Amino acid sequence: MGCCSSKGAIRKRAVKWKATGIVGLRDSRLKSIPSEVFEIAKVVRTLDASCNKIGELPLGIDSLHNLQRLILVENSLTRLPSTFVKLTSLKTLALDSNQLSELPDEIGLLVRLERLSIASNHLSSLPSSMGSLRNLVILDISQNQVKVLPESIGSCFSLEEIQASGNRIEQLPQSLSNLSHLKTLVLAENKISQLPSSLLKSCSALQTLSLHGNPITVEDLHQMDGFEEFEARRRKKVDKQLDTNVVTNSNFFDDGIDRNTT
C-alpha cells in the first residue's frame, strides 16, 4: 500500500534500486517522482510508478539516459515535458489510464521504442513523427478519441500489433498496407466503413482482424483482394491453438466482424 510514501522508506529502498537498476514505486501514494530516483539516474533501467497520483514529470526526466522501461499506468498526467523525447534508450513506454490529450511532436526521436501503450487517455491524434519509430512492434491506442491515424504509420515497418479499439477512426491510411509484419489489427468500436484496398493482400502476416462495432460489412471484407489468403491464415492460427488446447475466451471462434449491420 503506502510503504514507499515516506522519505525514509524511499531512501532505504533506493539502495536496492541502485544495485538492480529497477525502481519500483507502484501504488505508493506519490504525486511526483522522488528526487532519490534522479540521484541514481545513471543506473536506472526500469521505472515503474504506476497506480499513483503523479500529475507531471519533471524537466529533468531526461537525466535518466539509460532508462529502457518507463511504466506510468494509472496516474494523472496531462502532458509530457519537452525533455521527455531525450529518453532515447526507451524500449517500453506505458502511459495507459492517464489524462493525456497529446503526445510530443518529436516522439519519433525515441527510435529504440518497441512497445508504446497509451490506452485510455484523451488523444485525438498522433504525431506524424511516429513514422520514425522503425523498431516499434506493439502500439496500443485503445479507448481514446483518435479520428485519424497518420499516413506515416506505414513507415513503422516492425509493427506486429495495433490495438486501436474504442476511438473515432473513420478512415485508415493506405500506408497501413506497407506493414508486412503486422499480425494483429484490432479496430473494434470505430466508424470505419472500408479498409485500404490492398490491406489483406499486402499485410501477408495478418491473422487477427477485429472490426466489431464498425459500419463495414462481411460482404465488403469478402470482396477484398487477399481475403482468401487472410482467412486461411486466420483459420491456421485457430487450428494451431486448438491443437495445443489454448482456448482463452468465448470469442475464440469469432471471425472479427459483425454479421448484421444496420
C-alpha positions as CSV (number, residue, x, y, z in Angstrom):
1,M,0.0,0.0,0.0
2,G,1.8,3.2,1.2
3,C,5.0,1.5,2.2
4,C,7.1,3.8,-0.1
5,S,5.4,7.0,0.7
6,S,7.7,8.2,3.5
7,K,11.1,9.8,2.7
8,G,12.9,7.3,5.0
9,A,11.3,4.3,3.3
10,I,12.2,5.6,-0.1
11,R,15.8,6.2,0.8
12,K,16.0,2.7,2.2
13,R,14.7,1.2,-1.0
14,A,17.0,3.4,-3.1
15,V,19.9,1.1,-2.1
16,K,18.2,-1.8,-3.8
17,W,17.3,0.3,-6.8
18,K,20.9,1.3,-7.3
19,A,22.0,-2.3,-7.1
20,T,19.4,-3.6,-9.6
21,G,18.6,-0.6,-11.8
22,I,14.9,-1.3,-11.2
23,V,12.9,1.3,-9.5
24,G,9.6,0.0,-8.2
25,L,7.1,2.6,-6.9
26,R,3.7,1.2,-7.7
27,D,0.8,2.1,-5.5
28,S,2.9,4.4,-3.3
29,R,0.6,7.4,-3.0
30,L,3.0,9.6,-4.9
31,K,2.2,13.0,-6.5
32,S,5.7,13.2,-8.1
33,I,8.7,11.1,-8.8
34,P,11.0,11.2,-5.7
35,S,14.3,13.1,-6.1
36,E,16.1,9.9,-4.9
37,V,15.4,8.4,-8.3
38,F,17.4,11.1,-10.1
39,E,20.3,10.8,-7.6
40,I,21.0,7.3,-9.2
41,A,19.9,8.4,-12.7
42,K,22.8,6.7,-14.5
43,V,21.9,3.2,-13.3
44,V,18.1,3.3,-13.7
45,R,16.9,1.0,-16.5
46,T,13.3,0.4,-15.4
47,L,11.0,2.8,-13.6
48,D,7.5,1.6,-12.6
49,A,5.5,4.2,-10.8
50,S,2.0,3.0,-11.8
51,C,-1.1,3.5,-9.7
52,N,-0.1,6.8,-8.1
53,K,-1.3,10.4,-8.4
54,I,1.6,11.8,-10.4
55,G,0.4,14.9,-12.3
56,E,3.5,15.8,-14.2
57,L,7.0,14.7,-14.9
58,P,10.0,17.0,-14.1
59,L,12.0,18.6,-16.9
60,G,15.0,16.7,-15.5
61,I,13.4,13.4,-16.6
62,D,16.0,13.3,-19.4
63,S,18.8,12.7,-16.9
64,L,17.6,9.0,-17.0
65,H,19.8,8.4,-20.0
66,N,19.8,4.6,-19.7
67,L,16.1,4.2,-19.0
68,Q,14.7,1.3,-21.1
69,R,11.3,0.7,-19.5
70,L,9.0,3.5,-18.2
71,I,5.7,2.4,-16.8
72,L,3.4,5.1,-15.5
73,V,0.0,3.5,-15.8
74,E,-3.0,4.9,-13.8
75,N,-1.7,8.3,-12.9
76,S,-2.9,11.9,-13.5
77,L,-0.5,13.0,-16.3
78,T,-2.0,15.7,-18.6
79,R,1.1,16.3,-20.6
80,L,4.7,15.2,-21.1
81,P,7.6,17.6,-20.8
82,S,9.6,18.7,-23.8
83,T,12.7,16.9,-22.5
84,F,10.8,13.6,-22.5
85,V,11.9,12.8,-26.1
86,K,15.5,12.8,-25.0
87,L,14.9,9.4,-23.3
88,T,16.4,7.7,-26.4
89,S,17.2,4.4,-24.7
90,L,13.5,3.7,-24.1
91,K,12.2,0.4,-25.4
92,T,8.9,0.2,-23.5
93,L,6.6,3.1,-22.7
94,A,3.3,2.5,-20.9
95,L,1.1,5.5,-20.2
96,D,-2.3,3.9,-20.1
97,S,-5.1,5.4,-18.0
98,N,-3.8,9.0,-17.6
99,Q,-5.3,12.3,-18.9
100,L,-3.0,13.0,-21.9
101,S,-4.6,14.9,-24.7
102,E,-1.5,14.9,-27.0
103,L,1.9,13.3,-27.4
104,P,5.1,15.4,-28.1
105,D,5.6,16.2,-31.8
106,E,9.1,14.8,-31.5
107,I,8.1,11.4,-30.2
108,G,9.8,10.0,-33.3
109,L,13.1,10.6,-31.6
110,L,12.5,7.6,-29.4
111,V,13.9,5.4,-32.1
112,R,14.6,2.4,-29.9
113,L,11.0,2.2,-28.8
114,E,9.5,-1.3,-29.3
115,R,6.3,-1.0,-27.3
116,L,4.1,2.1,-26.9
117,S,0.9,1.8,-24.9
118,I,-1.2,4.9,-24.3
119,A,-4.7,3.4,-24.0
120,S,-7.5,5.2,-22.1
121,N,-6.3,8.7,-22.4
122,H,-7.8,11.7,-24.3
123,L,-5.8,11.7,-27.5
124,S,-7.4,12.9,-30.7
125,S,-4.5,12.5,-33.0
126,L,-1.0,11.0,-33.2
127,P,2.2,13.0,-34.3
128,S,3.4,12.3,-37.8
129,S,6.9,11.8,-36.4
130,M,5.7,8.4,-35.3
131,G,6.8,7.1,-38.7
132,S,10.4,7.3,-37.4
133,L,9.7,4.5,-34.8
134,R,11.1,1.8,-37.0
135,N,11.6,-0.6,-34.1
136,L,8.0,-0.3,-32.8
137,V,6.4,-3.8,-32.5
138,I,3.3,-3.1,-30.5
139,L,1.1,0.0,-30.5
140,D,-1.9,0.4,-28.2
141,I,-4.0,3.5,-28.5
142,S,-7.3,1.9,-27.5
143,Q,-10.0,3.9,-25.8
144,N,-9.0,7.4,-26.9
145,Q,-10.6,9.9,-29.3
146,V,-8.3,9.4,-32.2
147,K,-10.0,10.3,-35.5
148,V,-7.2,9.6,-38.0
149,L,-4.0,7.5,-38.0
150,P,-1.1,9.4,-39.5
151,E,0.0,8.3,-43.0
152,S,3.5,7.9,-41.6
153,I,2.4,4.9,-39.6
154,G,3.1,2.9,-42.7
155,S,6.8,3.5,-42.1
156,C,6.8,1.7,-38.7
157,F,7.9,-1.4,-40.6
158,S,8.4,-3.6,-37.5
159,L,4.8,-3.3,-36.3
160,E,3.2,-6.6,-35.5
161,E,0.3,-5.5,-33.4
162,I,-2.0,-2.4,-33.5
163,Q,-4.7,-2.1,-30.8
164,A,-7.0,0.9,-31.7
165,S,-10.5,-0.1,-30.5
166,G,-12.8,2.4,-29.0
167,N,-11.7,5.5,-31.0
168,R,-13.4,7.7,-33.6
169,I,-11.5,6.5,-36.7
170,E,-13.4,6.8,-39.9
171,Q,-10.7,6.0,-42.5
172,L,-7.4,4.2,-42.4
173,P,-4.3,5.4,-44.3
174,Q,-3.4,3.5,-47.4
175,S,0.1,3.2,-46.0
176,L,-1.1,0.7,-43.5
177,S,-0.7,-1.8,-46.3
178,N,3.1,-1.4,-46.0
179,L,3.2,-3.2,-42.7
180,S,4.2,-6.7,-43.9
181,H,4.9,-7.9,-40.4
182,L,1.5,-6.9,-39.0
183,K,-0.2,-9.9,-37.3
184,T,-2.9,-8.3,-35.2
185,L,-5.1,-5.3,-36.1
186,V,-7.9,-4.5,-33.6
187,L,-10.2,-1.7,-34.7
188,A,-13.4,-2.5,-32.9
189,E,-15.9,0.2,-32.0
190,N,-14.8,2.9,-34.5
191,K,-16.5,4.4,-37.6
192,I,-14.7,2.5,-40.3
193,S,-16.7,1.7,-43.4
194,Q,-13.9,0.4,-45.6
195,L,-10.3,-0.8,-45.3
196,P,-7.4,0.2,-47.5
197,S,-7.9,-1.8,-50.8
198,S,-4.6,-3.7,-50.6
199,L,-4.5,-4.3,-46.8
200,L,-5.4,-8.0,-46.8
201,K,-3.2,-8.8,-49.7
202,S,-0.1,-6.7,-48.7
203,C,-0.2,-7.4,-45.0
204,S,0.8,-11.0,-45.6
205,A,1.3,-11.8,-41.9
206,L,-2.1,-10.6,-40.8
207,Q,-4.0,-13.3,-39.0
208,T,-6.2,-11.4,-36.4
209,L,-8.5,-8.6,-37.5
210,S,-11.3,-7.2,-35.3
211,L,-13.8,-4.8,-36.8
212,H,-16.8,-5.2,-34.5
213,G,-18.9,-2.1,-34.0
214,N,-18.0,-0.6,-37.3
215,P,-20.2,0.1,-40.3
216,I,-18.2,-2.3,-42.6
217,T,-19.9,-5.5,-43.7
218,V,-18.9,-9.1,-44.1
219,E,-19.5,-8.7,-47.8
220,D,-17.1,-5.8,-48.0
221,L,-14.4,-7.9,-46.4
222,H,-15.1,-10.9,-48.6
223,Q,-14.7,-8.8,-51.8
224,M,-11.2,-7.5,-50.9
225,D,-8.1,-8.8,-52.7
226,G,-6.3,-11.2,-50.5
227,F,-9.3,-12.2,-48.4
228,E,-9.0,-15.9,-49.0
229,E,-5.3,-15.9,-48.0
230,F,-6.1,-13.9,-44.9
231,E,-8.9,-16.3,-44.0
232,A,-6.5,-19.2,-44.4
233,R,-4.0,-17.7,-42.0
234,R,-6.8,-16.9,-39.5
235,R,-8.0,-20.5,-39.6
236,K,-4.5,-21.8,-39.4
237,K,-4.0,-19.8,-36.2
238,V,-7.2,-21.1,-34.7
239,D,-6.4,-24.7,-35.6
240,K,-2.9,-24.4,-34.1
241,Q,-4.3,-23.1,-30.8
242,L,-6.9,-25.9,-30.8
243,D,-4.2,-28.4,-31.2
244,T,-2.3,-27.1,-28.2
245,N,-5.6,-26.6,-26.2
246,V,-5.1,-22.8,-26.0
247,V,-8.7,-21.6,-25.9
248,T,-8.7,-18.4,-23.9
249,N,-12.2,-17.0,-24.1
250,S,-15.7,-17.3,-25.5
251,N,-14.7,-15.2,-28.6
252,F,-12.2,-17.7,-29.7
253,F,-14.0,-18.7,-32.9
254,D,-15.1,-15.1,-33.7
255,D,-14.1,-14.0,-37.2
256,G,-13.8,-10.4,-36.2
257,I,-16.7,-8.7,-37.9
258,D,-20.4,-8.2,-37.1
259,R,-22.7,-10.4,-39.2
260,N,-25.5,-8.0,-39.1
261,T,-25.1,-4.2,-39.5
262,T,-27.7,-1.6,-39.7
